[in-house]
Amino acid sequence: MTIRAKFYMPYEGNPSCHGKIIMSWPGPDNPNYEKCRIARIKNELIAIAKAICHFQTVILLVHSTEVPEAERAFQHSGRYGVEIQPTDVSDLEFWMRDVAPTFVISEGTSRSILHGVDFHFNGWGGRYPSSNNTILAKDFLADRGIPHVETSVVLEGGALETDGEGTLLATESSIFNPNRNPSVSRVTIEKELCRLLGVSKIIWLPGLNDYEVTDGHIDIWARFVAPGKIVLNKPSSDNEVLRAVYDTNKRILSQATDAKGRRFGLFDIHEARLDGPIPSDADLCLSYVNYVLVNGAVIAPRFGDEKADNLAIQTLRRLFPNREVVQVYLKEIVLNGGGIHCVTQQIPIP
């Protein structure tokens, strides 16, 4: 069936954007994480889910053999609770921002309808291939009876940041990349993103190829606080590579305007330093802008860097004065290259 509706992706802070939040646990046969790490990852995922479910419901995908463990973990959860959804994907990933569908709303019909875009997750450019995770988005939509939207573009949800008013932020390195879209032209990609997300202006930041697994997803670097306002991750000057990315991002955004012609108000949050020793194989993500907005709250990371943690929560409270700011301590997820936004995916209310 060809879907001809016009779509748009709501701004994450819009109250209508959040019906439920999808999360998952790493599957028992996932080859990408040692068993001792999986246990620590689960503990952090539990803490994130428990923080979120005080504000809205969490759908937790769990391999069928681990459902009893998940049920015990969430016997006492928040007001909205956790819905445990069994799955047979034994190598299930927990990065639901990238693996789950990206949800959009249709317009131009008698009523708005929720749809899910399948961006053909390919293991972050083939780094961690899995046929099961590749089809998870399509299967999730089929199980829930949500219309599936096809596209020729390969990307992950963490590569997209919209203001809900026609503007998209994205990095070239994570989308115009031969490990994802080797034969798709820039023009085709831009037209598809405009069609699928309801945007009329795309602001491209260069990003960073090969530095970490995502090739520089936007949700580590720059997020919309509101239309016309952007918060930036500011790395330490000790890391010349990352600081150069920040400098470029700030220069481009300071000279840009959004789809409505507004210049941006820009705000910084200084990156943290990780508490304790750092393994040699770590793929660090110490960005406070990798938060998730839920109904009435900001769920943000805490890294154990007391000074940076305190400054971050103060900044987030100023930027989101009408939201409660809840920090969740992360370490193992951080060592594996992600944060709270990376492990969550919101389902809007049409």
N, C-alpha and C positions, 0 to 999 in steps of 0.2 A: 504494500500500500504506500502510495506517495503522500507524504504529509506536506500540505501547502500553507499551513498556518504561518504567521509571522511570530517569531519567538523573541523573548528577552530574558536576560539573566538578572534577577533582582540584586540590588546592593545587599551585601551580607548583613548590614545593620538595620535593614528595613524590617519592621515587626512581622510583615507577611512572609519574610524569607525563611522563617524557621517553623516548620511543623515538627520535624524530628531530626535527629542527628545520627548518621551512620558511623559506627566504629566496628572494629574487629580485633580478634586475637591472632597472632601468628600461628599457623597450622602446625600440627605435631611433626609433619614431614617437611617443613620448610627448610631447605638446605642452606639458607643465607644467614642463619643465626645459630650460634652454639646453644645447647640446651640450658646452660646456666644463664646465658643472656636472655633467653626467652622468658625464664621465670622473672627476671628483673623487669623486662619490658612489660610483662603482664601486670606487675604491681603498679607500674606507672600508668598504664592504660586504665586500670581500675580506678586510680585516683582521679584521672581526668574525667572518666564517665560519671563518677560519683559527684564531682563538682558540677558537671553539666546538668545532671538530672534533678538538681534543685530548681532548675529554670525551664527545662523541657525534656522530653522523652529521648532516650538513646536507644537505637536499634543496634544490637551487638551481634555481629556474625561470628559464630563459633563452630569449630569442627564438631560433628555430632558426638564423637567420643569424649569431648571435653565439656559438654553441656552441664553435667552435674557439678563440675568444678566452678563453672561460671555462675550457676544458680547459688552456690554457697557464697561466692564472692559478693553477690548483690542481694542477699537476704534482707539487708537493711540499707536501702538506698533513699534518694531524695524524693521529693514530692511527686515528680513525674515518672520516676522509675526507669528501669532498663528492660527492654524487650529482647529476649535472647532468641536469635534466629539460627537454628542449626543449618550447617552446610556440610557437603561432602568434599569440599576442596581441602585436601590434606596439606597442601603447601600454601595455604592462604596467607596473603600479605596483610599487614596491619596499616598500611599507608592509604587509607580510604579516600583521601583527597584526590589521589592519583588513579586508584584502581576502580573505585565506584563510579557510577554515572555522574555527569555534571547536569544538574537539573535546571530546566528553563520553563518558562510559562508561555503558552501560545496566546496570541491576540488575533483579532479579526474574525472571530467566530461568535456565536451567540453567548458563549461563556468562556472564561479562561480555563485552560486545561494544563495540568502538569505533564511535562515530557522529560525524558532523560536522553542526553546526548552520549553516545558511545564513541569516545575518542580513540578507541583501538589501543589501549595500553599495551606497550611492547617491552615492558621491563626496563623502562628508562633508557631507551635507545639500545636495547638488546643486552644490557649489562647483566640483568637478572631475568632471563626469559622463563616464562611459565605459561603453557597453553591454558591452564585452569584459570589463572588470574586474568588472562587476556579476555576470556568470555564471561567473567564475573559480572561486569556491568550489564551485559545483555540478559544474562540469567536473572539478575536481581530485578530488572524491569519487568521481565516476563512473569516472575513469581508474584509481583505486586500489581500486575495489570496496568502498568504505566507505559504509555506509548513510547516506542523506541525511535530515536532520530538518528539516521545514518549520516556519515560524513566521510570525505576522503582524507581528512586531516588526522594525523597522529600527534597527540600531546597528552599531558597530564593536567588534572584540575588545578594543581598548584601553580601552573603557568599562567593562570587567568585571574585578573583583578578588575572588577567592574564597579562603577559608581552608581549604576542603575539609571543613569540619565544620559546614556549614549557614549560614555568614555570607557575605553579598555586600556589597562596597563599590562604590558607583557615584555619579556626579554627575547631578543632575537636568538640568543644562544640555545634556548630550550625549545624553540619551535622551528626556526629556519636552520635545521640541523640535519645533515644527511643520515644520521642514525635514527631519525624519526620520519622525515619527509624528503627522501632523496629525489623524488621525481615530481614533486608538487611545487608549482611556481609560487612565488611570493604573492602575486596578484590573486591566484586561486585561494591561497590561505587567508588572505585578508578579506576576500569576498565571503568565504565560508564563516569566518569569525563574526563578521557583521550580520550575516544571515542567522546564525545560530544564537548569538548573544544579544541581538538587538542594539548593537553599537554603531555609531556613525563616525567615530574617530578612535584610532588606535595610536597610542604613544609607545613607541618602541624604545626600550633601553637595551644597550648592547649585551649585558649579561656577562657570563663567563663560561667558556667551553671547558669541559673536562676537569675542572677544579674539584667538583664533587658530583655525585651520581645524577643529580637533576639537571646539570648544565645550567645552573643559575635560575631556578624558579623565582618568579616575581614575589611570591609570598614570604620569602626570606628578606627581601630588600625594600619593598614599598607597598603600603596598603592605604586604601581610602579610609580616612576617619569619617568623612562625610563628603558629599559632592563638593569639589573645590578645595578639599583639604587632604593632604597626604602625609603620613608618617614614614620616616626613613630609618632604616637600620644603619647606624654609624659605627663601623669597626674601629678597633684600636689602631693607632698610627704605627704600632709595631708590625702589623701585617700590611706590607706595602701593596700586595696584590688586591686584597679586599678593600683597602682604603681607596685605591684608584677607582674601583668599581663604584664605590659610594660617591666619590668626587664627580665622576661622570654622570651618575644618576641625578645628583643634585643640580648640576649645571643644566642638563637637558630639561628637567622638570621646572626649574626656575625660569626658563625661557619659553615654556609651553603654555598652551591654554587648553581647556577641556572642550567637549562637544558644544557647550553653550557659550563659548568664548571667554570663560572666566580664567584668570590667572590663578595659580595654585598657592594656597598657604602651605608652607612646608615646615615640618617639625621633625626633630631628631630624637631617637632613643639610642643611647650608647650601648654597644654590644657588651656582653658579660665576659668574664674569664671563668673557666670551668673550675669548680671546686675539686681539688685532689689531682692525682696523676692522670695523664692523658695517654692512652694506649697508642702505639705507633701506627695502628691501622684505623684510628678514629677518623670519622668523616663528620667533623663538628658542625653543629648548627646552634649558635649562641645568640640568635636574634630574638629580641622581645616582640618584634612585630609579627612573629609567627603565632599570634593569638587566634582565638575563634570568638566571634560575636554570637551570643545567644540571647534569648528573650530577657532583657533587663540586665545583662551582665557581659563582662569581658573575661574570658578564661585565658589567662596568660601564664607563660612559663616563669619559674624561679630556678636559678642555677646554683645557688649557694655562694654567689659573690654578693656579700651583704650590701656593699655600697651601691653596686649596679642594680641589684634587685630592688632596693628602696627607691632609687631614682626612677626606675622603670614604673613602679606602681604609682608614684607621685605624678609622673608624666601622663600615664594612662588615665588616671582620675581627672586630670585637667582636660584631657582630650575627650573623655567620655563622662561628662559630669552627671549625666542621668542614668548611668549604669554602675552597678557594683563591679569592682575589679577583684577577681579571685585568682590568686597565684597557686600553681601546682608545681611542686619540685620535680625536675627532670634531670636525669643523668644518662641512663642507658639509651633512651630514645635519642638524646642529643648526640651521643657517641656514634649512633647509626645514621646521623645526618638529617634529622628532622625535628619537628616540634609539634605543638598542639594543633595548629591548623593542618599540618600534614596528615594527622591521624584521624581527622574528622571530615565529614561531608554533610552539608545541610540539605534537607528536603523542603523546599518552599511550600507555602499554602497558596494554591491558585486563587 
